Amino acid sequence: MDYRKTIKRRLKDLHMTQKQLAEKLGMSENSITSFMTGKAYVSFVNFVKIMDILEMQILFIPNEDLK
């Protein structure tokens, strides 16, 4: 499964919006939206922060989508 879909599903499970995730990361909502739609990359550090905020484990590193 595409990890972005997994992240979207986890956001839904936690009743968290992309805007709330962006606030917790100190990023703009547009940056998160661009990442979630595949239009932009996210740094490895921010990817790890996303996983931590959503209480998810990193089982693989999608290196093609990270800067």
Phi and psi restraints in degrees (range 20) as a CNS / XPLOR table:
assign (resid 1 and name C) (resid 2 and name N)
       (resid 2 and name CA) (resid 2 and name C) 1.0 -61.3 20.0 2
assign (resid 2 and name N) (resid 2 and name CA)
       (resid 2 and name C) (resid 3 and name N) 1.0 128.8 20.0 2
assign (resid 2 and name C) (resid 3 and name N)
       (resid 3 and name CA) (resid 3 and name C) 1.0 -63.3 20.0 2
assign (resid 3 and name N) (resid 3 and name CA)
       (resid 3 and name C) (resid 4 and name N) 1.0 -27.5 20.0 2
assign (resid 3 and name C) (resid 4 and name N)
       (resid 4 and name CA) (resid 4 and name C) 1.0 -64.6 20.0 2
assign (resid 4 and name N) (resid 4 and name CA)
       (resid 4 and name C) (resid 5 and name N) 1.0 -39.3 20.0 2
assign (resid 4 and name C) (resid 5 and name N)
       (resid 5 and name CA) (resid 5 and name C) 1.0 -63.7 20.0 2
assign (resid 5 and name N) (resid 5 and name CA)
       (resid 5 and name C) (resid 6 and name N) 1.0 -38.3 20.0 2
assign (resid 5 and name C) (resid 6 and name N)
       (resid 6 and name CA) (resid 6 and name C) 1.0 -64.0 20.0 2
assign (resid 6 and name N) (resid 6 and name CA)
       (resid 6 and name C) (resid 7 and name N) 1.0 -42.1 20.0 2
assign (resid 6 and name C) (resid 7 and name N)
       (resid 7 and name CA) (resid 7 and name C) 1.0 -64.4 20.0 2
assign (resid 7 and name N) (resid 7 and name CA)
       (resid 7 and name C) (resid 8 and name N) 1.0 -44.1 20.0 2
assign (resid 7 and name C) (resid 8 and name N)
       (resid 8 and name CA) (resid 8 and name C) 1.0 -60.5 20.0 2
assign (resid 8 and name N) (resid 8 and name CA)
       (resid 8 and name C) (resid 9 and name N) 1.0 -42.3 20.0 2
assign (resid 8 and name C) (resid 9 and name N)
       (resid 9 and name CA) (resid 9 and name C) 1.0 -64.8 20.0 2
assign (resid 9 and name N) (resid 9 and name CA)
       (resid 9 and name C) (resid 10 and name N) 1.0 -39.5 20.0 2
assign (resid 9 and name C) (resid 10 and name N)
       (resid 10 and name CA) (resid 10 and name C) 1.0 -66.8 20.0 2
assign (resid 10 and name N) (resid 10 and name CA)
       (resid 10 and name C) (resid 11 and name N) 1.0 -40.5 20.0 2
assign (resid 10 and name C) (resid 11 and name N)
       (resid 11 and name CA) (resid 11 and name C) 1.0 -56.9 20.0 2
assign (resid 11 and name N) (resid 11 and name CA)
       (resid 11 and name C) (resid 12 and name N) 1.0 -44.8 20.0 2
assign (resid 11 and name C) (resid 12 and name N)
       (resid 12 and name CA) (resid 12 and name C) 1.0 -63.0 20.0 2
assign (resid 12 and name N) (resid 12 and name CA)
       (resid 12 and name C) (resid 13 and name N) 1.0 -44.3 20.0 2
assign (resid 12 and name C) (resid 13 and name N)
       (resid 13 and name CA) (resid 13 and name C) 1.0 -59.7 20.0 2
assign (resid 13 and name N) (resid 13 and name CA)
       (resid 13 and name C) (resid 14 and name N) 1.0 -35.7 20.0 2
assign (resid 13 and name C) (resid 14 and name N)
       (resid 14 and name CA) (resid 14 and name C) 1.0 -88.9 20.0 2
assign (resid 14 and name N) (resid 14 and name CA)
       (resid 14 and name C) (resid 15 and name N) 1.0 0.9 20.0 2
assign (resid 14 and name C) (resid 15 and name N)
       (resid 15 and name CA) (resid 15 and name C) 1.0 54.7 20.0 2
assign (resid 15 and name N) (resid 15 and name CA)
       (resid 15 and name C) (resid 16 and name N) 1.0 43.2 20.0 2
assign (resid 15 and name C) (resid 16 and name N)
       (resid 16 and name CA) (resid 16 and name C) 1.0 -115.9 20.0 2
assign (resid 16 and name N) (resid 16 and name CA)
       (resid 16 and name C) (resid 17 and name N) 1.0 137.7 20.0 2
assign (resid 16 and name C) (resid 17 and name N)
       (resid 17 and name CA) (resid 17 and name C) 1.0 -91.0 20.0 2
assign (resid 17 and name N) (resid 17 and name CA)
       (resid 17 and name C) (resid 18 and name N) 1.0 164.9 20.0 2
assign (resid 17 and name C) (resid 18 and name N)
       (resid 18 and name CA) (resid 18 and name C) 1.0 -63.3 20.0 2
assign (resid 18 and name N) (resid 18 and name CA)
       (resid 18 and name C) (resid 19 and name N) 1.0 -33.0 20.0 2
assign (resid 18 and name C) (resid 19 and name N)
       (resid 19 and name CA) (resid 19 and name C) 1.0 -63.5 20.0 2
assign (resid 19 and name N) (resid 19 and name CA)
       (resid 19 and name C) (resid 20 and name N) 1.0 -43.6 20.0 2
assign (resid 19 and name C) (resid 20 and name N)
       (resid 20 and name CA) (resid 20 and name C) 1.0 -64.8 20.0 2
assign (resid 20 and name N) (resid 20 and name CA)
       (resid 20 and name C) (resid 21 and name N) 1.0 -40.6 20.0 2
assign (resid 20 and name C) (resid 21 and name N)
       (resid 21 and name CA) (resid 21 and name C) 1.0 -61.3 20.0 2
assign (resid 21 and name N) (resid 21 and name CA)
       (resid 21 and name C) (resid 22 and name N) 1.0 -45.1 20.0 2
assign (resid 21 and name C) (resid 22 and name N)
       (resid 22 and name CA) (resid 22 and name C) 1.0 -59.1 20.0 2
assign (resid 22 and name N) (resid 22 and name CA)
       (resid 22 and name C) (resid 23 and name N) 1.0 -42.8 20.0 2
assign (resid 22 and name C) (resid 23 and name N)
       (resid 23 and name CA) (resid 23 and name C) 1.0 -61.6 20.0 2
assign (resid 23 and name N) (resid 23 and name CA)
       (resid 23 and name C) (resid 24 and name N) 1.0 -43.3 20.0 2
assign (resid 23 and name C) (resid 24 and name N)
       (resid 24 and name CA) (resid 24 and name C) 1.0 -64.9 20.0 2
assign (resid 24 and name N) (resid 24 and name CA)
       (resid 24 and name C) (resid 25 and name N) 1.0 -30.6 20.0 2
assign (resid 24 and name C) (resid 25 and name N)
       (resid 25 and name CA) (resid 25 and name C) 1.0 -86.5 20.0 2
assign (resid 25 and name N) (resid 25 and name CA)
       (resid 25 and name C) (resid 26 and name N) 1.0 -13.8 20.0 2
assign (resid 25 and name C) (resid 26 and name N)
       (resid 26 and name CA) (resid 26 and name C) 1.0 73.1 20.0 2
assign (resid 26 and name N) (resid 26 and name CA)
       (resid 26 and name C) (resid 27 and name N) 1.0 31.7 20.0 2
assign (resid 26 and name C) (resid 27 and name N)
       (resid 27 and name CA) (resid 27 and name C) 1.0 -118.6 20.0 2
assign (resid 27 and name N) (resid 27 and name CA)
       (resid 27 and name C) (resid 28 and name N) 1.0 166.9 20.0 2
assign (resid 27 and name C) (resid 28 and name N)
       (resid 28 and name CA) (resid 28 and name C) 1.0 -78.5 20.0 2
assign (resid 28 and name N) (resid 28 and name CA)
       (resid 28 and name C) (resid 29 and name N) 1.0 154.3 20.0 2
assign (resid 28 and name C) (resid 29 and name N)
       (resid 29 and name CA) (resid 29 and name C) 1.0 -62.3 20.0 2
assign (resid 29 and name N) (resid 29 and name CA)
       (resid 29 and name C) (resid 30 and name N) 1.0 -36.7 20.0 2
assign (resid 29 and name C) (resid 30 and name N)
       (resid 30 and name CA) (resid 30 and name C) 1.0 -61.0 20.0 2
assign (resid 30 and name N) (resid 30 and name CA)
       (resid 30 and name C) (resid 31 and name N) 1.0 -37.9 20.0 2
assign (resid 30 and name C) (resid 31 and name N)
       (resid 31 and name CA) (resid 31 and name C) 1.0 -64.1 20.0 2
assign (resid 31 and name N) (resid 31 and name CA)
       (resid 31 and name C) (resid 32 and name N) 1.0 -43.5 20.0 2
assign (resid 31 and name C) (resid 32 and name N)
       (resid 32 and name CA) (resid 32 and name C) 1.0 -66.6 20.0 2
assign (resid 32 and name N) (resid 32 and name CA)
       (resid 32 and name C) (resid 33 and name N) 1.0 -44.0 20.0 2
assign (resid 32 and name C) (resid 33 and name N)
       (resid 33 and name CA) (resid 33 and name C) 1.0 -59.8 20.0 2
assign (resid 33 and name N) (resid 33 and name CA)
       (resid 33 and name C) (resid 34 and name N) 1.0 -43.5 20.0 2
assign (resid 33 and name C) (resid 34 and name N)
       (resid 34 and name CA) (resid 34 and name C) 1.0 -62.7 20.0 2
assign (resid 34 and name N) (resid 34 and name CA)
       (resid 34 and name C) (resid 35 and name N) 1.0 -41.2 20.0 2
assign (resid 34 and name C) (resid 35 and name N)
       (resid 35 and name CA) (resid 35 and name C) 1.0 -63.9 20.0 2
assign (resid 35 and name N) (resid 35 and name CA)
       (resid 35 and name C) (resid 36 and name N) 1.0 -45.8 20.0 2
assign (resid 35 and name C) (resid 36 and name N)
       (resid 36 and name CA) (resid 36 and name C) 1.0 -68.1 20.0 2
assign (resid 36 and name N) (resid 36 and name CA)
       (resid 36 and name C) (resid 37 and name N) 1.0 -24.1 20.0 2
assign (resid 36 and name C) (resid 37 and name N)
       (resid 37 and name CA) (resid 37 and name C) 1.0 -96.9 20.0 2
assign (resid 37 and name N) (resid 37 and name CA)
       (resid 37 and name C) (resid 38 and name N) 1.0 1.2 20.0 2
assign (resid 37 and name C) (resid 38 and name N)
       (resid 38 and name CA) (resid 38 and name C) 1.0 80.9 20.0 2
assign (resid 38 and name N) (resid 38 and name CA)
       (resid 38 and name C) (resid 39 and name N) 1.0 12.0 20.0 2
assign (resid 38 and name C) (resid 39 and name N)
       (resid 39 and name CA) (resid 39 and name C) 1.0 -89.3 20.0 2
assign (resid 39 and name N) (resid 39 and name CA)
       (resid 39 and name C) (resid 40 and name N) 1.0 -11.6 20.0 2
assign (resid 39 and name C) (resid 40 and name N)
       (resid 40 and name CA) (resid 40 and name C) 1.0 -145.9 20.0 2
assign (resid 40 and name N) (resid 40 and name CA)
       (resid 40 and name C) (resid 41 and name N) 1.0 163.9 20.0 2
assign (resid 40 and name C) (resid 41 and name N)
       (resid 41 and name CA) (resid 41 and name C) 1.0 -98.5 20.0 2
assign (resid 41 and name N) (resid 41 and name CA)
       (resid 41 and name C) (resid 42 and name N) 1.0 164.1 20.0 2
assign (resid 41 and name C) (resid 42 and name N)
       (resid 42 and name CA) (resid 42 and name C) 1.0 -127.5 20.0 2
assign (resid 42 and name N) (resid 42 and name CA)
       (resid 42 and name C) (resid 43 and name N) 1.0 146.7 20.0 2
assign (resid 42 and name C) (resid 43 and name N)
       (resid 43 and name CA) (resid 43 and name C) 1.0 -69.4 20.0 2
assign (resid 43 and name N) (resid 43 and name CA)
       (resid 43 and name C) (resid 44 and name N) 1.0 158.4 20.0 2
assign (resid 43 and name C) (resid 44 and name N)
       (resid 44 and name CA) (resid 44 and name C) 1.0 -58.9 20.0 2
assign (resid 44 and name N) (resid 44 and name CA)
       (resid 44 and name C) (resid 45 and name N) 1.0 -41.9 20.0 2
assign (resid 44 and name C) (resid 45 and name N)
       (resid 45 and name CA) (resid 45 and name C) 1.0 -58.8 20.0 2
assign (resid 45 and name N) (resid 45 and name CA)
       (resid 45 and name C) (resid 46 and name N) 1.0 -45.9 20.0 2
assign (resid 45 and name C) (resid 46 and name N)
       (resid 46 and name CA) (resid 46 and name C) 1.0 -69.6 20.0 2
assign (resid 46 and name N) (resid 46 and name CA)
       (resid 46 and name C) (resid 47 and name N) 1.0 -33.1 20.0 2
assign (resid 46 and name C) (resid 47 and name N)
       (resid 47 and name CA) (resid 47 and name C) 1.0 -61.8 20.0 2
assign (resid 47 and name N) (resid 47 and name CA)
       (resid 47 and name C) (resid 48 and name N) 1.0 -44.3 20.0 2
assign (resid 47 and name C) (resid 48 and name N)
       (resid 48 and name CA) (resid 48 and name C) 1.0 -63.9 20.0 2
assign (resid 48 and name N) (resid 48 and name CA)
       (resid 48 and name C) (resid 49 and name N) 1.0 -39.7 20.0 2
assign (resid 48 and name C) (resid 49 and name N)
       (resid 49 and name CA) (resid 49 and name C) 1.0 -63.0 20.0 2
assign (resid 49 and name N) (resid 49 and name CA)
       (resid 49 and name C) (resid 50 and name N) 1.0 -41.0 20.0 2
assign (resid 49 and name C) (resid 50 and name N)
       (resid 50 and name CA) (resid 50 and name C) 1.0 -59.9 20.0 2
assign (resid 50 and name N) (resid 50 and name CA)
       (resid 50 and name C) (resid 51 and name N) 1.0 -46.2 20.0 2
assign (resid 50 and name C) (resid 51 and name N)
       (resid 51 and name CA) (resid 51 and name C) 1.0 -61.0 20.0 2
assign (resid 51 and name N) (resid 51 and name CA)
       (resid 51 and name C) (resid 52 and name N) 1.0 -39.9 20.0 2
assign (resid 51 and name C) (resid 52 and name N)
       (resid 52 and name CA) (resid 52 and name C) 1.0 -66.8 20.0 2
assign (resid 52 and name N) (resid 52 and name CA)
       (resid 52 and name C) (resid 53 and name N) 1.0 -47.7 20.0 2
assign (resid 52 and name C) (resid 53 and name N)
       (resid 53 and name CA) (resid 53 and name C) 1.0 -59.6 20.0 2
assign (resid 53 and name N) (resid 53 and name CA)
       (resid 53 and name C) (resid 54 and name N) 1.0 -40.1 20.0 2
assign (resid 53 and name C) (resid 54 and name N)
       (resid 54 and name CA) (resid 54 and name C) 1.0 -88.1 20.0 2
assign (resid 54 and name N) (resid 54 and name CA)
       (resid 54 and name C) (resid 55 and name N) 1.0 2.7 20.0 2
assign (resid 54 and name C) (resid 55 and name N)
       (resid 55 and name CA) (resid 55 and name C) 1.0 54.8 20.0 2
assign (resid 55 and name N) (resid 55 and name CA)
       (resid 55 and name C) (resid 56 and name N) 1.0 49.7 20.0 2
assign (resid 55 and name C) (resid 56 and name N)
       (resid 56 and name CA) (resid 56 and name C) 1.0 -115.5 20.0 2
assign (resid 56 and name N) (resid 56 and name CA)
       (resid 56 and name C) (resid 57 and name N) 1.0 153.3 20.0 2
assign (resid 56 and name C) (resid 57 and name N)
       (resid 57 and name CA) (resid 57 and name C) 1.0 -93.8 20.0 2
assign (resid 57 and name N) (resid 57 and name CA)
       (resid 57 and name C) (resid 58 and name N) 1.0 146.4 20.0 2
assign (resid 57 and name C) (resid 58 and name N)
       (resid 58 and name CA) (resid 58 and name C) 1.0 -92.7 20.0 2
assign (resid 58 and name N) (resid 58 and name CA)
       (resid 58 and name C) (resid 59 and name N) 1.0 110.0 20.0 2
assign (resid 58 and name C) (resid 59 and name N)
       (resid 59 and name CA) (resid 59 and name C) 1.0 -98.0 20.0 2
assign (resid 59 and name N) (resid 59 and name CA)
       (resid 59 and name C) (resid 60 and name N) 1.0 -18.9 20.0 2
assign (resid 59 and name C) (resid 60 and name N)
       (resid 60 and name CA) (resid 60 and name C) 1.0 -155.9 20.0 2
assign (resid 60 and name N) (resid 60 and name CA)
       (resid 60 and name C) (resid 61 and name N) 1.0 160.6 20.0 2
assign (resid 60 and name C) (resid 61 and name N)
       (resid 61 and name CA) (resid 61 and name C) 1.0 -111.4 20.0 2
assign (resid 61 and name N) (resid 61 and name CA)
       (resid 61 and name C) (resid 62 and name N) 1.0 113.1 20.0 2
assign (resid 61 and name C) (resid 62 and name N)
       (resid 62 and name CA) (resid 62 and name C) 1.0 -77.9 20.0 2
assign (resid 62 and name N) (resid 62 and name CA)
       (resid 62 and name C) (resid 63 and name N) 1.0 74.9 20.0 2
assign (resid 62 and name C) (resid 63 and name N)
       (resid 63 and name CA) (resid 63 and name C) 1.0 -60.6 20.0 2
assign (resid 63 and name N) (resid 63 and name CA)
       (resid 63 and name C) (resid 64 and name N) 1.0 -22.5 20.0 2
assign (resid 63 and name C) (resid 64 and name N)
       (resid 64 and name CA) (resid 64 and name C) 1.0 -69.6 20.0 2
assign (resid 64 and name N) (resid 64 and name CA)
       (resid 64 and name C) (resid 65 and name N) 1.0 -16.1 20.0 2
assign (resid 64 and name C) (resid 65 and name N)
       (resid 65 and name CA) (resid 65 and name C) 1.0 -111.3 20.0 2
assign (resid 65 and name N) (resid 65 and name CA)
       (resid 65 and name C) (resid 66 and name N) 1.0 7.9 20.0 2
assign (resid 65 and name C) (resid 66 and name N)
       (resid 66 and name CA) (resid 66 and name C) 1.0 -115.4 20.0 2
assign (resid 66 and name N) (resid 66 and name CA)
       (resid 66 and name C) (resid 67 and name N) 1.0 146.3 20.0 2
